[in-house]
Amino acid sequence: MNSVDVQLLNSIEEKFKDGSHSATDKTNMPIVKYPRTIDPLWYEWDRKAQKCGLRHTVYAVNGDRYTGEWLDNMKHGKGTQWWKRTGAIYSGDWRCGRREGYGTYSLPDPITKEYKKVYAGWWKNDKMWGYGIKFYSDKEYYEGEWKAGKREGWGRMYYQDGGIYEGQWLEDKPG
């Protein structure tokens, strides 16, 4: 303790010794006030912007938009993402900000502007993974196993000329 603290304690003791002041009498008690800490405005804005739970549509600066569930500021649960640049839509499961689980990916037809399904199936780590169907054109599509975005495992490819290949695939090639 420094000398100022000792003098303050001595003066308080003197006031209570004569009996004219009680411990509940706060009128003559010294008051120590600490300055309030004020958080910067950005701190409150950031707190309000945190996304967790079900939210309405959230727009990105580049024009993309997402409607769905959030967890710790990441897409997590069921949701739909729309990319402005390509017009693509993914609707399905998300985990930690990536496509994971079952979902469909569609692109708009350049002529009719109607959405055509490109892929319907399982995703892992933002890539086609597991069983799914990918449409290359109206008459050409693949249904079967995927791994890391490539055809791998058992699958069946339907070609535009009517041909069908059914069998094993490895690294996106018939094996």
C-alpha positions in Angstrom: 0.0 0.0 0.0 1.2 3.5 -0.7 0.9 6.5 1.6 -2.3 7.8 0.0 -4.1 4.5 0.6 -2.9 4.4 4.3 -4.2 8.0 4.8 -7.6 7.1 3.3 -7.9 4.1 5.5 -6.9 6.1 8.7 -9.5 8.8 7.9 -12.2 6.2 7.5 -11.3 4.5 10.8 -11.4 7.8 12.6 -14.9 8.5 11.4 -16.2 5.1 12.6 -14.3 5.2 16.0 -16.3 8.1 17.5 -19.6 6.2 16.8 -21.3 9.0 14.9 -21.3 6.9 11.7 -22.5 3.4 11.2 -21.5 0.8 8.7 -24.8 1.3 6.9 -24.5 5.0 6.7 -23.3 5.6 3.1 -23.6 9.4 3.0 -20.0 10.0 4.1 -18.5 6.8 2.6 -15.9 7.3 -0.1 -17.1 6.3 -3.5 -14.9 4.9 -6.1 -16.2 5.2 -9.7 -14.6 3.3 -12.5 -15.1 4.6 -16.1 -17.5 2.6 -18.2 -16.0 0.6 -21.0 -17.7 1.4 -24.2 -17.6 -1.2 -27.0 -16.9 0.2 -30.5 -19.9 0.3 -32.8 -18.5 -2.3 -35.1 -18.6 -4.8 -32.2 -22.3 -4.5 -31.8 -22.9 -4.6 -35.5 -20.9 -7.7 -35.8 -22.8 -9.4 -33.0 -26.1 -8.6 -34.7 -24.8 -9.9 -38.0 -23.8 -13.3 -36.6 -25.8 -16.0 -38.4 -27.1 -18.9 -36.4 -30.4 -20.8 -36.9 -33.0 -20.3 -39.6 -32.6 -17.0 -41.5 -34.4 -15.5 -44.4 -32.4 -14.7 -47.5 -28.9 -13.5 -47.0 -27.3 -11.6 -49.9 -23.6 -11.5 -50.6 -21.8 -8.4 -52.0 -21.3 -10.1 -55.4 -25.0 -10.7 -55.8 -25.2 -14.4 -54.7 -27.9 -15.3 -52.2 -28.6 -18.0 -49.7 -31.8 -19.0 -47.9 -31.6 -21.6 -45.2 -30.1 -22.6 -41.9 -26.9 -21.4 -40.4 -24.5 -22.5 -37.6 -21.6 -20.3 -36.3 -21.9 -18.0 -39.4 -21.7 -20.9 -41.9 -24.3 -22.6 -44.0 -25.3 -25.6 -42.1 -28.5 -27.7 -42.5 -31.1 -27.3 -45.3 -30.7 -24.4 -47.7 -30.7 -23.1 -51.2 -27.8 -21.2 -52.8 -28.2 -19.1 -56.0 -25.1 -17.9 -57.8 -25.6 -14.7 -59.7 -22.7 -15.1 -62.2 -23.9 -18.5 -63.6 -27.5 -18.5 -62.4 -26.9 -21.9 -60.9 -29.0 -23.2 -58.0 -28.1 -25.8 -55.4 -30.8 -26.9 -53.1 -30.0 -29.4 -50.4 -27.9 -30.2 -47.3 -25.0 -28.1 -46.1 -22.4 -28.7 -43.5 -19.8 -26.2 -42.3 -20.4 -24.0 -45.3 -20.0 -26.8 -47.9 -22.4 -29.0 -49.8 -22.7 -32.2 -47.9 -25.5 -34.7 -47.9 -28.3 -35.0 -50.5 -28.9 -32.1 -52.9 -29.7 -31.0 -56.5 -27.7 -28.7 -58.7 -29.5 -26.9 -61.6 -28.5 -24.5 -64.4 -30.7 -22.3 -66.5 -31.1 -23.2 -70.1 -29.5 -20.4 -72.2 -32.4 -20.3 -74.6 -35.5 -20.9 -72.6 -34.2 -19.7 -69.2 -35.9 -22.7 -67.6 -33.9 -24.5 -65.0 -32.6 -27.9 -66.0 -31.3 -30.4 -63.4 -27.6 -31.1 -63.9 -27.0 -33.3 -60.9 -29.1 -35.0 -58.2 -27.5 -37.1 -55.5 -25.1 -37.1 -52.7 -22.3 -34.6 -51.9 -19.3 -34.6 -49.7 -16.8 -31.8 -49.2 -18.5 -29.7 -51.9 -18.1 -32.4 -54.5 -20.3 -35.1 -56.0 -19.7 -38.1 -53.8 -21.8 -41.3 -53.4 -24.8 -42.2 -55.6 -26.1 -39.7 -58.0 -27.3 -38.9 -61.5 -25.7 -36.3 -63.7 -27.3 -35.1 -66.9 -25.0 -34.1 -69.7 -27.7 -33.4 -72.2 -31.4 -34.4 -72.7 -30.5 -37.9 -73.8 -27.1 -38.4 -72.2 -26.7 -39.0 -68.5 -24.8 -41.1 -66.0 -26.2 -42.8 -62.9 -24.0 -44.4 -60.4 -21.2 -43.9 -57.9 -19.1 -40.7 -57.6 -16.0 -39.9 -55.7 -14.4 -36.5 -55.4 -16.5 -35.2 -58.3 -15.5 -38.0 -60.7 -17.3 -41.1 -61.8 -15.9 -44.0 -59.7 -17.3 -47.4 -58.8 -20.3 -49.0 -60.4 -22.3 -46.9 -62.9 -24.4 -46.8 -66.0 -23.8 -44.3 -68.8 -26.6 -43.6 -71.3 -25.2 -42.1 -74.5 -27.0 -39.8 -77.0 -26.8 -42.4 -79.8 -28.7 -45.0 -77.7 -25.6 -46.9 -76.4 -25.3 -47.9 -72.8 -22.2 -48.7 -70.8 -22.7 -50.5 -67.5 -19.8 -51.4 -65.3 -16.9 -50.1 -63.3 -15.5 -46.6 -63.6 -12.2 -45.3 -62.4 -11.0 -41.7 -62.4 -14.0 -40.7 -64.6 -13.2 -43.3 -67.3 -14.9 -46.7 -68.0 -12.7 -49.3 -66.4 
